[in-house]
Every structure is written in C-alpha cells, then in structure tokens.
C-alpha cells in the first residue's frame, strides 16, 4: 500500500480587506501581550508598517520593531533579532512582510527560548524533536506580499552566511497561531515584486501539483491556486489597486504554501542555491527556471499538465501550458534566463551539488542526478 502521507491544515486565517484592524484581537487570541514586530528594512519605513505600529500602541501592545532583515535572511539576522526579543522581554512575535520578514520573525519566536544552535533544527529527519517545545513563543503572521505563503507554513528558509546554503528550519510550532491576510497591505507593492512574488505562488502550486507524492487534498488546492494566479496576476500587475485581484493573489499564495506539503521540485532546488549565492529574488528566479524545468520533467508530467491545462482553459495540452508560462513571464517582464537575471561566472559544480543537496529535489517527478541536473542548470542560461 503506497497511498500514505502526513497531512495537516490547521492554520487560523483572518482573510479580507481591512482586517489588519483586528491585530490586537489576533494577539490576544495567540496569548501575546508584548509582541516584537519583525519585518525587513524596506518595509520598516513604509506607511503600512507605521500604521500597524500605531495599532499596536493604541491597543497597549507597545511598538517594538526589529527590521535588520536581509532579502535572504541569515543566521546573523536571527541572532540580532533574538537578542532584541530577549532584551525587550517580549512574549511573542508579529511576523510582518514578505518571505524574508515572515521567515525571520518565525525563527526569532522559535529560537528565543532554545539553548541549541539554529542549525540543529534543520529539516533533517526528526531533528525538530530536539527543540524545547514549551519555549517556543506564539506567532501572529501578517503577509504584505502575495507569494511565499510562509504565513501558513511550519518552516523558515534561512541562509547560512558562511556556506551560502539555504537551510530549511522546521518545527510544527513554527506555524503561526493566527494569520491576518489583508490584501490592502499589498496594494503598494511595486510591479517587479508583484510579478516575482506572484510567480513564486504559481511555482509552489505547479510543483506541488506535479510532485509524485500522495496528497489528493494538496493536489486540488494546487490546481485551484494555479487558476487564481492565471486569472488574477496579470490584473494585479497592470493595476496594483485592483483589490479583488490582490485578494485572490493573496489567497493563491497561502494555497501554494499549503499545497507544497505534497512536495516541491527542481524549480526550488535550483533557485535556492542561485538565490543564496547571487542574491536574486526568489520568486523571480523560480519564474526564470520554470520553463527549462517543465521540459526536464515532461516525460513524467505531460499527461498531468494536459489535465491542468484543460481545467485552466489553456488549449494545447502540455505544449499549451508551457507556452502559457512563457507568455506570462514575458507579460510580467521576467528575465528570459539566468544570465539576464544577473547570474555571472557561476560555479556550476557548486550549484549542481547544492541543488542535489536541497530537500526540494526529493519531490521532483524525474529523479535528479549530477549529470541531468548539470544539463538542466546550463539550459537555464
């Protein structure tokens, strides 16, 4: 009997325009009285962040903020955030922002009460059981982009600044206690971020849908997530104030991250080391390598993607789906290859080794080897 799996969808989500006003209620529900808001440098000075700090202060929650977070957050960012959390006597975290702010905020809440080093909790085997569960602080997550879906995930991606490897830190209690998905917070996103984060959501849904693992609930969520991206990302890109498109993209992002319990694949196993070494935007990198990966996986996914194309209203089966991805990338201004993205003088051997070591490659429909991964990577330039 091969139809086995571990499935979990317990996230409490407050979804809808204007629901950031419920932040104090969300903190109370999570048992947080003195939160530390964790976000990235770019968001720290924007009106949506100052407005959120004002909400916190008005509710008697203070206005403490940590924003020393890099686009690809690393263990040094985590150490600084943990130090501020401990010094401030905080009892929970508001993880606020895109993937970097959400991932770092979750790690601060996770690590603030631990005595072991961060890398002891990498997503390897049962390493998560090393954590002192009682010492993990509660998290309220507030996404301000529509891509990563980290707000509904039980893991964080943290870059090792010394080895330039992206590591996945996992624990069931990294799952936020309450999520506020307010699409109004995404209205001000620049077009390039709307495109890159949107394609990140699409990549999550696509890879989950193609993963060979058994998870029919995620399969359905992934398929509907792709439909939402197809029908709404172009509108959100052209008119950033289209609140319906923004809301549907925010839903698609959460759906993608929920769906990839089923697995990810070569798109992510390539983009993780590329991003860690060349500091490229994660979602944009996913979009750049997406078509080469589709070709790579075609023998295993052709029929499955033909079915998806039919559901999505795309003619031409696999070839039609492939062309749709190319047309969408072009419409969004995504670079055509990694060279255009700015990846210069890469160490191919190192990138191949890192891709094969990345846990995402285990969910790829075609087994990744040193030889075929090298060919795939070269096809991305």
Helices and strands as residue ranges (DSSP letters): E 13-15, G 19-22, H 23-30, E 35-38, H 41-44, H 47-58, E 65-66, H 75-87, E 92-97, H 99-111, G 118-121, G 127-130, G 133-135, E 138-143, G 150-152, E 155-160, E 165-170, G 172-174, E 178-181, G 183-186, H 191-210, H 216-238, H 243-259, G 260-262, H 266-278, H 282-312, H 317-332, H 338-341, H 348-357, G 359-363, H 370-379
